[in-house]
Amino acid sequence: MKKRAVALGSVAAVVAAALTAVPHAASATSTALTWKKCATKDRPTLQCASLEVPLDHDRPHGERIALALSRVPHTAKTFQGPLLVNPGGPGGSGLAMAGPFADALPKKVAAQYDVIGFDPRGVGKSEPALNCRPGHFSPTRPTTVPATPALEEANVDRARAFARACAAKYADVLPFIDTVSAAKDLDAIRTALGARRINYFGYSYGTYLGAVYAKLHPHRVRRMALDSLVDPTGTWYANNLRQDYAFDARHKALMAWIARHDTTYELGKDPAKVEARWYAMRKALAEKPAGRKVGPAELEDTFLPGGYFNGYWPHLAEAFAAYVNRGKSAPLVEAYENLGAVDAAGENGYSVYTAVQCGDAAWPRDWRTWREDNDAVHAKAPFSTWNNAWYNAPCAFWPTRALTPPDVGNSALPPVLMFQATGDPATPYDGALTLHRKLRGSRLVVERGGGNHGVTLSGNACLDQHLADYLATGEVPVGGGGIDAVCEALPDPEPPSGKDGASGTGRGALSVPWSTMGA
């Protein structure tokens, strides 16, 4: 799956900031958790703990690792048990998700649950936390489209170097950074919480993690809500190729939005011509990176978040227009720093992302297969195909043996509630239908016309009501075997007021959704 393990969401901006404020928690060497206060000004009831689990669940008395947990305790007399939340990835940190998630639910509903956030194995404040190759994303990177043998070789060498660095630093750990091991960790958390069953909410990759957990422990699932659904039959090489087409379509939607608002951005009224100007900008940045930071690869990194969340469109359009119309690089550099740059947390997330994706399933080991497949996709979807290929290319050289993905098909679950936007590029709609069919008795709520990734708790009252009703009472839409309920998407954003489209370019000026980039 794509892409950054950097959080995006209504959870994300809050999560990213909150992570620095959540201290290391007390460690539990048994199955009992010792919760300690780790309150912040915004989260006065927040508690933290640490749980030791086996590195290899097949060797329960062998080496152990630590998982970092957080909790917003229930306050109502009616207690519905723990609600574990996961933002996606793989590689996304969920430790700081508990508080914002609880806040986003109706108070009466949130009060009935212990909302549990956690950093999956290898992530964030869990130990050990992976960072295979610091500086791997330092600008400027080689141009992603391998127009010459030298460019292809530079990118292949970079991918191979990352895989070798992971092998050198984490040889003992890498074989156990995978989805099945993470799902087994969920059951260890359940046991430590003293719960007979768990409630679970997952975005993006978190939907696949939840489905795998449900396959392993169907009778331990009380309620499960999944938002932006991973196709479990395409893990992970095929899913990434499918994403490339979807992200290209979403990029075209952004170009069309800019064309509709030509009075603000003055980039043209024809979407095709606006798109041509974007590719001309990418070509120019190959010759002279903006601010010595933004070349073609970094430009793609900067605009990819616009595929996940249309709230970024005004910010991206402003930077695009400033560069093309006025020759100003600073807004583009600032957009990159806000949306595309990878910090140490992002390096950690990417290290876990590669470990999970490369280890979960087999990838082609012959580079010629990658070249042929990505050339074919790039010919039809040039926006981010090769960027995504290089993002995942360490899997061609990964040092561990690939596992066999489980078949998540399941008929032993209570009704699972699912949410999906029809135009989501990170988890395309057809794959969502596949997971819906796999989990018998599940209910699918579709956001018609939506293109964002992670759609609940982001302002759509129709979707949020379905989620609140489900968590409150277990109520689901009446099943019909296909789409069970439809909510209309929210309108695309409007440009900010002002002829020049000035919207404020700092991160604080951006409105963000819940989802995490990564899946």
C-alpha positions as CSV (number, residue, x, y, z in Angstrom):
1,M,0.0,0.0,0.0
2,K,1.0,3.6,-0.4
3,K,2.2,5.7,1.1
4,R,3.8,7.7,3.8
5,A,3.6,6.2,7.2
6,V,3.3,9.8,8.3
7,A,-0.1,10.5,9.8
8,L,-2.5,12.7,7.9
9,G,-5.7,12.7,9.8
10,S,-8.0,14.6,11.9
11,V,-6.2,12.1,14.1
12,A,-3.0,12.8,12.2
13,A,-2.1,16.4,12.8
14,V,-3.2,15.9,16.4
15,V,-1.4,12.6,16.6
16,A,1.8,13.9,15.3
17,A,1.9,16.7,17.8
18,A,0.7,14.6,20.7
19,L,3.3,11.9,20.2
20,T,6.0,14.1,21.5
21,A,3.9,14.7,24.6
22,V,3.3,11.1,25.5
23,P,6.0,9.8,27.8
24,H,7.4,6.3,28.0
25,A,5.1,4.2,30.1
26,A,5.7,1.7,32.9
27,S,6.6,-1.7,31.6
28,A,4.5,-4.9,32.3
29,T,6.5,-8.1,32.2
30,S,3.4,-10.2,32.9
31,T,0.0,-10.2,31.2
32,A,-1.2,-7.5,33.7
33,L,-0.9,-3.9,32.7
34,T,0.2,-1.1,35.0
35,W,-1.5,2.1,33.9
36,K,0.1,5.3,34.8
37,K,-1.0,8.9,34.3
38,C,0.4,10.5,31.2
39,A,-2.1,13.3,31.1
40,T,-1.6,16.4,29.0
41,K,-3.5,19.7,29.0
42,D,-5.8,18.5,26.3
43,R,-6.0,14.9,27.6
44,P,-6.4,15.1,31.4
45,T,-7.5,11.5,31.8
46,L,-4.9,9.9,29.5
47,Q,-3.1,6.9,30.8
48,C,-0.1,4.9,29.4
49,A,1.3,1.5,29.9
50,S,3.8,-0.9,28.2
51,L,3.2,-4.6,27.4
52,E,5.9,-7.1,26.7
53,V,5.1,-9.7,24.1
54,P,7.1,-12.4,22.4
55,L,9.1,-11.4,19.4
56,D,8.2,-14.8,17.9
57,H,4.8,-15.8,19.1
58,D,5.7,-19.4,18.2
59,R,8.4,-19.2,21.0
60,P,6.4,-17.6,23.8
61,H,9.3,-17.9,26.3
62,G,11.9,-16.5,23.9
63,E,13.0,-12.9,23.3
64,R,10.5,-10.2,24.1
65,I,9.7,-6.8,22.7
66,A,7.6,-4.0,24.2
67,L,4.4,-2.4,22.9
68,A,3.5,1.2,24.0
69,L,-0.2,1.6,24.9
70,S,-2.4,4.5,25.8
71,R,-6.0,4.6,27.3
72,V,-8.8,7.0,27.7
73,P,-10.8,5.3,30.4
74,H,-14.6,4.9,30.3
75,T,-16.7,7.2,32.5
76,A,-20.2,5.9,32.1
77,K,-21.9,3.2,34.2
78,T,-22.5,1.2,31.1
79,F,-19.1,-0.3,30.1
80,Q,-18.8,-1.9,26.6
81,G,-15.2,-3.0,27.0
82,P,-12.0,-1.9,25.3
83,L,-12.0,-0.3,21.9
84,L,-8.7,-0.7,20.2
85,V,-8.0,1.9,17.4
86,N,-5.4,1.8,14.6
87,P,-4.6,4.5,12.1
88,G,-3.2,2.4,9.3
89,G,0.2,2.3,7.6
90,P,1.7,-0.2,8.1
91,G,4.0,1.8,10.2
92,G,1.4,4.3,11.5
93,S,1.7,5.2,15.2
94,G,-1.6,4.9,17.1
95,L,-0.3,5.8,20.6
96,A,-1.7,9.3,20.4
97,M,-4.9,8.3,18.5
98,A,-6.9,7.3,21.6
99,G,-7.6,10.8,22.9
100,P,-8.6,12.5,19.6
101,F,-10.6,9.4,18.5
102,A,-12.6,9.5,21.8
103,D,-13.1,13.3,21.4
104,A,-14.5,12.8,17.9
105,L,-17.2,10.4,19.0
106,P,-20.4,11.5,20.6
107,K,-19.6,11.9,24.3
108,K,-22.2,9.4,25.4
109,V,-20.7,6.8,23.1
110,A,-17.1,7.4,24.0
111,A,-17.9,7.3,27.7
112,Q,-18.9,3.6,27.4
113,Y,-15.5,2.5,26.2
114,D,-11.9,2.3,27.2
115,V,-10.4,3.7,24.0
116,I,-7.0,2.0,23.6
117,G,-4.3,3.4,21.3
118,F,-1.1,1.5,20.6
119,D,2.1,1.6,18.7
120,P,2.4,-1.7,16.7
121,R,5.6,-3.7,17.0
122,G,8.6,-1.7,15.6
123,V,6.7,1.6,15.6
124,G,7.1,4.8,17.6
125,K,7.6,4.3,21.3
126,S,7.3,0.5,21.1
127,E,10.7,-1.1,21.5
128,P,12.7,-1.7,19.5
129,A,11.7,1.1,17.1
130,L,13.1,0.6,13.6
131,N,15.0,3.2,11.6
132,C,16.9,1.3,8.9
133,R,18.6,4.1,7.0
134,P,18.3,7.6,8.4
135,G,18.3,10.2,5.7
136,H,16.9,7.8,3.1
137,F,14.5,10.5,1.9
138,S,16.8,13.5,2.2
139,P,16.3,15.8,-0.7
140,T,17.0,15.8,-3.5
141,R,16.5,12.2,-4.6
142,P,17.1,10.8,-8.1
143,T,14.3,11.6,-10.6
144,T,11.8,8.8,-10.2
145,V,10.9,8.2,-13.9
146,P,13.9,6.1,-15.2
147,A,14.3,7.8,-18.5
148,T,17.9,6.7,-18.7
149,P,19.8,3.6,-17.5
150,A,21.8,5.8,-15.1
151,L,18.6,7.0,-13.4
152,E,17.3,3.5,-13.1
153,E,20.5,2.3,-11.7
154,A,20.6,5.1,-9.1
155,N,17.2,4.3,-7.9
156,V,17.8,0.6,-7.8
157,D,21.0,1.1,-5.8
158,R,19.1,3.3,-3.4
159,A,16.5,0.6,-2.8
160,R,19.0,-2.1,-2.5
161,A,21.0,0.0,0.1
162,F,17.8,0.4,2.2
163,A,17.2,-3.4,2.2
164,R,20.8,-4.0,3.2
165,A,20.7,-1.4,5.9
166,C,17.6,-3.1,7.4
167,A,19.3,-6.5,7.3
168,A,22.5,-5.1,9.0
169,K,20.7,-3.4,11.8
170,Y,17.7,-5.6,12.5
171,A,18.5,-9.1,11.3
172,D,17.0,-10.8,14.4
173,V,13.8,-8.6,14.3
174,L,12.8,-8.3,10.7
175,P,11.4,-11.8,10.3
176,F,8.8,-10.9,12.9
177,I,7.7,-7.5,11.7
178,D,4.6,-8.7,9.8
179,T,0.8,-8.5,9.9
180,V,0.2,-11.9,11.5
181,S,2.6,-11.2,14.3
182,A,0.9,-7.8,14.8
183,A,-2.5,-9.4,14.9
184,K,-1.2,-11.8,17.6
185,D,-0.1,-8.8,19.5
186,L,-3.6,-7.6,19.5
187,D,-4.7,-10.7,21.3
188,A,-1.9,-10.3,23.8
189,I,-3.3,-6.8,24.5
190,R,-6.8,-8.2,24.9
191,T,-5.5,-10.7,27.4
192,A,-3.5,-8.1,29.3
193,L,-6.7,-5.9,29.4
194,G,-8.6,-8.8,31.0
195,A,-11.2,-8.7,28.2
196,R,-13.0,-11.7,26.9
197,R,-13.6,-9.8,23.6
198,I,-12.4,-6.6,22.0
199,N,-14.0,-3.9,20.0
200,Y,-11.8,-2.6,17.1
201,F,-11.7,0.3,14.7
202,G,-9.1,0.5,11.9
203,Y,-8.3,2.8,9.0
204,S,-6.7,1.8,5.8
205,Y,-4.0,-0.9,6.5
206,G,-5.7,-1.1,9.9
207,T,-8.7,-2.7,8.1
208,Y,-6.4,-5.5,6.9
209,L,-4.8,-5.9,10.4
210,G,-8.4,-6.2,11.8
211,A,-9.4,-8.7,9.2
212,V,-6.4,-10.9,10.0
213,Y,-7.0,-10.6,13.7
214,A,-10.6,-11.7,13.1
215,K,-9.4,-14.7,11.1
216,L,-7.2,-15.8,13.9
217,H,-9.6,-15.1,16.7
218,P,-13.2,-14.7,15.4
219,H,-14.8,-15.3,18.7
220,R,-12.7,-12.6,20.4
221,V,-14.4,-9.9,18.2
222,R,-17.3,-8.1,19.8
223,R,-17.6,-5.2,17.3
224,M,-15.4,-4.2,14.5
225,A,-15.6,-1.0,12.3
226,L,-13.3,-0.7,9.3
227,D,-12.8,2.5,7.2
228,S,-11.1,2.6,3.8
229,L,-10.8,-1.1,3.0
230,V,-7.7,-3.0,1.8
231,D,-8.2,-5.6,-0.8
232,P,-6.9,-8.7,1.0
233,T,-6.3,-10.6,-2.3
234,G,-3.7,-8.1,-3.6
235,T,-1.1,-8.1,-0.9
236,W,1.0,-6.3,-1.7
237,Y,2.5,-6.0,-5.2
238,A,-0.8,-6.1,-7.1
239,N,-2.4,-3.6,-4.8
240,N,0.3,-1.1,-5.3
241,L,0.0,-1.3,-9.1
242,R,-3.8,-0.8,-8.8
243,Q,-3.2,2.3,-6.6
244,D,-1.1,3.9,-9.3
245,Y,-4.1,4.1,-11.6
246,A,-6.3,5.4,-8.8
247,F,-3.8,8.1,-7.7
248,D,-3.5,9.3,-11.3
249,A,-7.2,9.7,-11.5
250,R,-7.3,11.6,-8.2
251,H,-4.5,13.9,-9.4
252,K,-6.5,14.6,-12.5
253,A,-9.4,15.5,-10.2
254,L,-7.2,18.1,-8.5
255,M,-6.2,19.5,-11.9
256,A,-9.9,19.8,-12.8
257,W,-10.6,21.6,-9.5
258,I,-7.8,24.1,-10.2
259,A,-9.2,24.7,-13.7
260,R,-12.7,25.3,-12.2
261,H,-11.1,28.0,-10.0
262,D,-9.0,29.7,-12.7
263,T,-10.0,33.1,-11.4
264,T,-8.1,32.3,-8.2
265,Y,-5.1,30.3,-9.6
266,E,-4.8,31.6,-13.2
267,L,-3.4,28.2,-14.4
268,G,-6.0,27.8,-17.2
269,K,-9.6,26.6,-17.6
270,D,-8.8,23.4,-19.4
271,P,-7.9,20.6,-17.0
272,A,-5.7,18.9,-19.5
273,K,-3.7,22.1,-20.0
274,V,-3.4,22.6,-16.3
275,E,-2.1,19.1,-16.0
276,A,0.4,19.7,-18.8
277,R,1.7,22.7,-16.8
278,W,2.1,20.5,-13.7
279,Y,4.3,18.1,-15.7
280,A,6.2,21.0,-17.2
281,M,6.9,22.1,-13.6
282,R,8.1,18.6,-12.7
283,K,10.5,18.7,-15.7
284,A,11.8,22.2,-14.7
285,L,12.5,21.0,-11.2
286,A,14.7,18.2,-12.6
287,E,16.9,20.9,-14.0
288,K,16.8,23.2,-11.0
289,P,15.2,21.9,-7.7
290,A,13.2,24.6,-5.9
291,G,15.2,25.8,-2.9
292,R,17.6,23.0,-3.5
293,K,15.0,20.8,-1.9
294,V,12.2,20.1,-4.3
295,G,13.1,18.0,-7.4
296,P,10.7,15.8,-9.3
297,A,10.6,13.1,-6.5
298,E,9.9,15.7,-3.8
299,L,7.2,17.3,-5.9
300,E,5.4,14.0,-6.3
301,D,5.8,13.5,-2.5
302,T,4.2,16.9,-1.9
303,F,1.2,16.4,-4.2
304,L,0.5,12.8,-3.1
305,P,-1.3,13.9,0.1
306,G,-3.8,15.7,-2.2
307,G,-4.8,12.2,-3.3
308,Y,-5.7,11.3,0.3
309,F,-7.4,14.4,1.3
310,N,-8.9,17.2,-0.8
311,G,-8.5,19.7,2.1
312,Y,-4.9,20.1,0.9
313,W,-6.0,21.2,-2.6
314,P,-6.0,24.9,-1.9
315,H,-2.6,24.7,-0.3
316,L,-1.2,22.7,-3.2
317,A,-2.8,24.9,-5.9
318,E,-1.4,28.0,-4.3
319,A,2.1,26.6,-4.4
320,F,1.7,25.4,-8.0
321,A,0.4,28.8,-9.1
322,A,3.1,30.7,-7.3
323,Y,5.8,28.7,-9.0
324,V,4.4,28.7,-12.5
325,N,2.9,32.2,-12.7
326,R,5.2,34.2,-10.5
327,G,8.4,32.1,-10.4
328,K,8.3,31.9,-6.6
329,S,9.8,28.7,-5.1
330,A,9.2,29.4,-1.4
331,P,5.5,28.3,-1.3
332,L,6.4,25.1,-3.1
333,V,9.3,24.4,-0.6
334,E,7.0,25.2,2.3
335,A,4.3,22.8,0.9
336,Y,7.0,20.1,0.6
337,E,8.1,20.7,4.2
338,N,4.5,20.6,5.4
339,L,3.3,17.6,3.4
340,G,6.1,15.7,1.7
341,A,9.2,15.8,3.9
342,V,10.0,12.8,6.0
343,D,11.3,13.3,9.6
344,A,12.6,10.7,12.0
345,A,9.1,9.5,12.8
346,G,8.5,9.1,9.1
347,E,11.7,7.2,8.7
348,N,10.6,4.9,11.5
349,G,7.2,4.4,9.8
350,Y,8.7,3.7,6.5
351,S,11.1,1.1,8.0
352,V,8.1,-0.7,9.5
353,Y,6.1,-0.3,6.3
354,T,8.8,-2.0,4.2
355,A,9.4,-4.7,6.8
356,V,5.6,-5.6,6.9
357,Q,4.9,-5.3,3.2
358,C,8.1,-7.0,2.1
359,G,7.7,-9.8,4.6
360,D,3.9,-10.3,4.4
361,A,3.9,-11.7,0.9
362,A,6.1,-12.6,-2.0
363,W,7.3,-9.8,-4.4
364,P,9.0,-10.2,-7.7
365,R,12.8,-10.8,-7.3
366,D,13.6,-10.2,-10.9
367,W,13.9,-6.5,-11.5
368,R,12.9,-6.9,-15.1
369,T,9.4,-7.7,-13.9
370,W,9.2,-4.5,-12.0
371,R,10.4,-2.5,-15.0
372,E,8.0,-4.1,-17.4
373,D,5.0,-3.8,-15.0
374,N,5.7,-0.2,-14.0
375,D,6.5,0.9,-17.5
376,A,3.1,-0.4,-18.6
377,V,1.2,1.3,-15.8
378,H,3.2,4.6,-16.1
379,A,2.2,4.8,-19.8
380,K,-1.4,5.2,-18.6
381,A,-0.9,6.7,-15.2
382,P,2.2,8.8,-15.1
383,F,1.6,10.9,-11.9
384,S,3.1,8.6,-9.3
385,T,3.7,5.1,-10.7
386,W,7.5,5.2,-10.6
387,N,7.5,7.2,-7.3
388,N,5.5,4.3,-5.8
389,A,7.6,1.7,-7.4
390,W,10.8,3.1,-5.8
391,Y,9.0,3.4,-2.5
392,N,8.4,-0.3,-2.5
393,A,11.5,-1.4,-4.4
394,P,13.4,-2.6,-1.3
395,C,11.0,-5.6,-1.4
396,A,12.9,-6.8,-4.6
397,F,16.0,-7.2,-2.4
398,W,14.4,-7.9,1.0
399,P,16.6,-10.2,3.2
400,T,13.8,-12.2,4.9
401,R,11.7,-15.1,3.6
402,A,8.2,-14.0,2.4
403,L,5.2,-15.3,4.3
404,T,2.0,-16.6,2.8
405,P,-0.9,-14.1,3.4
406,P,-3.8,-15.7,5.2
407,D,-7.2,-16.0,3.6
408,V,-9.3,-13.6,5.7
409,G,-12.6,-15.0,4.5
410,N,-14.8,-15.4,7.6
411,S,-18.3,-16.4,8.4
412,A,-17.9,-16.6,12.2
413,L,-18.0,-12.9,13.0
414,P,-20.7,-10.6,14.3
415,P,-21.7,-8.0,11.8
416,V,-18.6,-5.9,10.8
417,L,-19.4,-2.3,9.8
418,M,-17.4,-1.0,6.8
419,F,-17.0,2.4,5.3
420,Q,-15.6,3.3,1.8
421,A,-15.5,6.3,-0.5
422,T,-16.1,5.4,-4.2
423,G,-13.1,7.4,-5.4
424,D,-10.5,6.6,-2.7
425,P,-7.2,6.1,-4.4
426,A,-5.3,4.5,-1.6
427,T,-7.8,1.7,-1.1
428,P,-9.7,1.5,-4.4
429,Y,-13.4,0.7,-4.4
430,D,-13.3,-2.7,-6.1
431,G,-11.0,-4.0,-3.4
432,A,-13.4,-2.8,-0.7
433,L,-16.1,-4.8,-2.3
434,T,-13.8,-7.8,-2.2
435,L,-13.3,-7.5,1.6
436,H,-17.0,-6.9,2.1
437,R,-17.7,-10.2,0.4
438,K,-15.0,-12.0,2.3
439,L,-16.4,-11.1,5.7
440,R,-19.8,-12.7,5.6
441,G,-22.6,-10.7,7.2
442,S,-20.6,-7.4,7.1
443,R,-22.3,-4.2,6.2
444,L,-20.9,-1.6,3.8
445,V,-21.6,2.1,4.0
446,V,-20.5,3.9,0.9
447,E,-19.6,7.6,0.6
448,R,-20.8,8.2,-3.0
449,G,-18.7,10.6,-4.9
450,G,-16.1,10.9,-2.2
451,G,-12.4,10.6,-3.0
452,N,-10.8,11.0,0.4
453,H,-9.1,8.2,2.4
454,G,-10.4,7.7,5.9
455,V,-13.9,9.1,5.7
456,T,-15.5,8.7,9.2
457,L,-15.0,11.4,11.9
458,S,-14.0,13.9,9.2
459,G,-17.2,15.9,9.1
460,N,-19.7,13.7,7.2
461,A,-22.6,13.5,9.6
462,C,-24.3,10.7,7.7
463,L,-21.2,8.4,8.0
464,D,-20.5,9.4,11.6
465,Q,-24.1,8.6,12.6
466,H,-23.8,5.1,11.3
467,L,-20.5,4.7,13.2
468,A,-22.0,6.1,16.4
469,D,-25.1,3.9,16.3
470,Y,-23.0,0.9,15.7
471,L,-20.7,1.6,18.6
472,A,-23.6,2.5,20.9
473,T,-25.9,-0.4,20.2
474,G,-24.4,-2.7,17.5
475,E,-27.0,-1.4,15.0
476,V,-26.0,-1.9,11.4
477,P,-27.9,-1.1,8.1
478,V,-30.2,-3.8,6.9
479,G,-28.0,-6.1,4.8
480,G,-28.8,-6.7,1.2
481,G,-25.6,-8.5,0.1
482,G,-24.2,-5.5,-1.7
483,I,-24.1,-1.8,-0.6
484,D,-26.0,-1.5,2.6
485,A,-26.2,2.3,3.0
486,V,-25.1,5.3,1.0
487,C,-24.0,8.7,2.2
488,E,-23.3,11.6,-0.2
489,A,-19.8,13.0,-0.1
490,L,-19.1,16.5,1.2
491,P,-18.4,19.1,-1.5
492,D,-14.8,19.8,-2.5
493,P,-13.2,22.8,-0.7
494,E,-13.5,26.3,-2.0
495,P,-10.4,28.4,-2.6
496,P,-9.6,30.9,0.1
497,S,-10.7,34.4,-0.3
498,G,-8.3,36.7,-2.1
499,K,-7.2,37.0,-5.7
500,D,-3.8,35.4,-5.1
501,G,-5.3,32.4,-3.3
502,A,-3.3,33.2,-0.1
503,S,-4.5,30.7,2.5
504,G,-1.7,30.6,5.0
505,T,0.9,28.0,4.2
506,G,1.9,26.7,7.6
507,R,0.7,23.3,8.8
508,G,-1.5,25.0,11.3
509,A,-3.5,26.5,8.5
510,L,-4.4,23.1,7.0
511,S,-7.5,21.3,7.8
512,V,-6.8,17.6,8.0
513,P,-8.7,14.3,8.1
514,W,-8.4,11.3,10.4
515,S,-6.7,8.9,8.1
516,T,-3.1,8.0,8.0
517,M,-1.1,8.0,4.8
518,G,0.1,4.7,4.4
519,A,-2.5,2.5,3.2
